[in-house]
Amino acid sequence: MLADWAHLIVPDRLHPPFASETVTEGADYARSGRVHGVSWNPRTIVAEAQCADSAEVIRQTSVRFRAVGDLWRISGTRCTCPQRRFCVHGAAVALSLRTLVDDGAVPAPAGWETELAALVTDDDDSVSDTEATPALFARVLSDPRAAGGASVSVRPTLVWSDGREAADLSWSTLLSMDPEEIRAGADATRLHALRDLARVVVDDGGDARSWTSLSRTSESFWEAFATVVSAQVRLLPDGDGPAVHTAGVATLTVSVVGVDSPDDGPADVTVRTELLVDGSPVAPGAGALLGTPTPAAVQVYDGTRVVIATLSPRPAPALAAMFAADKVVRVPGADVPRFVAETLPRITARVPTRYDNTEFGPPEVTGPVPVLALHLESEPYRVDWRMRYRVNDSPVDFHPDHPVTGAIRDEVAEENAWERAKKTAVEVIAIASGWPVRMIALAQQRMRAGDPAGQHDAQLLRTARNPAHAASLVDPRLLRGPVALTEVEAARLVVEMLPELRESADVEIEVVGDLPDFRYAATDPGIRFTHDGTTTAVRPADAPDADWHDLDVVLDVDGHAVAVADVIGQLAKGATHMLTPARTYFRIDTPEVQKLAALLEEAETLGDVTATSTTVGRYADAGLWAELFELGVVDAQIRRWRDNVVALAAPPAPVAVPEQLTVDLRPYQRTGLDWLAMLWDNQIGGILADDMGLGKTIQTLALIARARGDGSASAPFLVVAPTSVVSNWVSECARVTPDLTSVAITSTEAAGRAALVDRIAGADVVVTSYALFRIDFAAYADQHWAGLILDEAQFVKNHNAKVHQCARRLDVAFTLAITGTPLENSLMELWALTAIVAPGLLGSAKYFYEQYRKPVESGTDPNRLHALRRRIRPFLLRRTKSEVVDDLPEKQEQVVRLRLAPTHRRRYDVRLARERQQVLGLLGEWERHRFAIFRSLTTMRQLSLHAGLVDPAADGVPSAKIDHLVRRLPELVAEGHSALVFSQFTGFLALLRDRLDAEDIGYGYLDGSMSSRRRDAEVARLRSGETRVFLISLKAGGFGLNLTEADYCFICDPWWNPATEAQAVDRTHRIGQRRAVTVYRLVSADTVEEKVIALQERKQELFDAVLHGAERFDEAVSPDDVRALLSD
């Protein structure tokens, strides 16, 4: 028994066959508890266990012994690891056998079991059955001292017809005699058989001149001897010795006999060998085995004669040794059931067996039936399969991977049984989320071990939709392996599957240990939103506490609260169920829970929540949170905020147009008023980003009139606008809302004759410029304002500028930004506006850069673009003219490519080569040399317009653009059209003015250096028709002008930013325009200007992606852009 010798399994005796370093590592594995489920099968002398490797992968390992006891020896190991044989896991399992004895898992030793072990152990040296015909030849010498009472030896002789014998004939003499001489007196057939036997004796190394002992003869001897017997060669006794006879067949069997127990207990069983000759038993001690190394015959001596018989089948060495020792093995009565169930069927399969009474007849074997063993008493939870037979109603189990051998196993029946159990195996695997990963790992191990199919199987398994699908992709034999389960998966197996499995006729269930008290939730989980006063989430520094709400979102499962963060984590892992600490499990793949998880995940993407807190800002995504609140119950503490969120998410309710408005609002303007009223009523800021020319000023004045009229605004509104637009606000206020008192602040307090508070007394609307707002910020901050209106809000798009900081610092409940271009070059411009109107909407500048700008502008994460659009949607309203104005005339845009004059071309190419070399050398340190790089690019843009802009000495060099304008403008004027000519460079406009003066072409002129009075005068000349040509610097004409009298626009030099050009063009293409507008963009061919046009297109994509839902985007100007601008 294992208990007798397990203590002898020590590391020193494992080497060899294990490598020394393998033994050392295996001992560490055994000591550290990596070996689990050790079992010992005394029938097969095989140990099995599971061993966790260094990566925590479970390896199925078995160790097979060739010998047991003091001289134990290992014949081989099997393991699922890549090494497979004599690996560290095998060494660990061998060394762990001692724990079975220490834990009492191995029963007390039984001598009979050890003594019979050799009979039931397969031995590679055993011989196959060979049928032989018994025969004896020649003479016999009796020897009572020998086994069986006689020593039988043979030698040849010749008996003549007169009875004479060749007394001194030897084997060698027989072979050397002249055949003709022998044939004269002998039968040729017998002589031939006899000479063949002689050759065998000589070839086997026997003494060719003396007697040959039958006990030391070979297999070949007995084959030749059978021929001699069949040839009827006579057997002659040696003198007066016993007669020698041959018999048919001898059989060496095992006799099983029941005997009374010496202690009146259950009957014992004795097991001994028994020799049968032609079916009759031979008395103990009367027979002897003949032949070496494997007995091939027997002799039986009864004191008067010797009988020789060949053995069939040839006995295995263990059986022959047991017979030679005349060993009798006694099985105690208490062990008889185990002997009958386990050992006796194996003896019967290998050895002819006789039963001396009916009590111990051949065992009754039933089965096979697959057994599903559940190991669910503690973690790790698992199930495994066995194939079970019953011998005399006692179970005998076999591992699924063991070859089908032995007496009681039936390969066909087992395959049929597995096929019937396949459905159950797949059902178990279907709930085991980790099973596909384990199968992929096994396939990869096979691949590393050289199996080319391993890689294919791994790739195929990666396509599996779920564990059940994975089960359909693998070899069905793999379904019989162990299956690891999580605790919630074990719960599902016990509650959902076990009752039905217990009733199945195709599978037996065996529960190891006590089953946990799992149960399924009585009701579906409910979703609950409540106030959490313990949160420590970080909030934007400039966002007041009143703008934030600390929420706790939980699932209520039979009265137990489950954190929604845990649910989302499990859903992300593909789980379908969860388990509470009370061992109640519930589904998490319901539509309600999945929608909750999806919405919270989107809320985290938007920045409303984090992985560790659910602190929601005032400017959280209203639509998303409204959907969330629909899913569950809301506690009283947050019900009011919930109601506000739901209201914000709904479409704005129509409001009445203020009666004091003197103009009729278009339908889209009424919608705009509804949206502005919704923001005002909820005291939430926003961005009115309608296309230029759609009446953003009128919509804003309508809001102010409503707020002042219904008394919700007790203080004046502060409007901050570019200097050139201040007077326009005052005039529009007087025209559209004459009941409102407007005041323009056009000087600082220091320069004025009164304090700000006195100057704005009684005003409903106060209008000032960005410059004055910045200079006198302290004075403005001292006043109480109903709201802050930032017109042309791109003026505060630089979040590092002082004017931006002033706007953010002004203590006002409502802020509205008005701009047709909420972003021009970078997404940070959009962040700068939202940081003023809705603090915290897009987080801090650093947060916005990492979470939105970088992934959106680089294009690495398009999902962030979707999140950004959803985030700003309730707070930004933008409509284009094409969307809302049906009666706006068509606008046609055309790029006119003009070739430089030869002299101009040569100057351009020479300067380009120089600037290119300089700029490309600076691009390595982009931030450091940004100013120098853009200065070089500006030089090339100016040179594309006119050589005189770069070198005053080149004023006389022809300019293709001026020539084109001088030719086209008179034609347009003659046809009754008016034209606006835009350029960023006032120097170019000066050169153009000189040429127009020389050609006697009248024109008006406007740039940023002009006073408001001169500016208004120039605009009046155009409106009155006094002049039909208006030269405007691009920056000065980009806002605050309504020039619908013109219907042609010339953009003389393309600017980096398409929004700036669009603003300029929309001075004429706006509401009030009655004629089609034509826009010409003059581009010098084969110059940097053509590359600027391409850059404009990419910048427009960024604008459209954020505001109009397009999916392409790019950043402002990058080093790669500069390289492209200066490329050939």
PyMOL commands that set and color helices and strands:
alter all, ss='L'
color gray80, all
select helices_A, chain A and resi 2-8+11-13+20-31+88-95+97-102+111-120+147-149+171-176+179-183+188-203+214-216+219-230+317-324+333-350+358-360+411-430+435-448+453-462+467-471+476-480+487-502+545-547+564-572+591-606+622-630+636-649+667-681+696-709+723-736+756-759+770-775+777-781+793-796+802-809+827-837+845-858+862-875+881-884+902-925+930-945+947-949+952-954+960-974+986-999+1012-1024+1058-1065+1088-1107+1119-1125
alter helices_A, ss='H'
color red, helices_A
select strands_A, chain A and resi 35-41+46-52+58-67+73-79+138-140+153-154+212-213+235-237+243-259+268-277+280-281+287-290+297-301+305-311+328-331+353-355+365-375+381-391+394-398+483-485+508-512+519-520+526-531+548-557+560-563+577-579+584-587+615-617+633-634+686-688+717-721+742-745+765-769+787-791+815-818+876-877+891-898+979-983+1004-1006+1029-1033+1048-1051+1077-1084
alter strands_A, ss='S'
color yellow, strands_A
deselect
rebuild
show_as cartoon
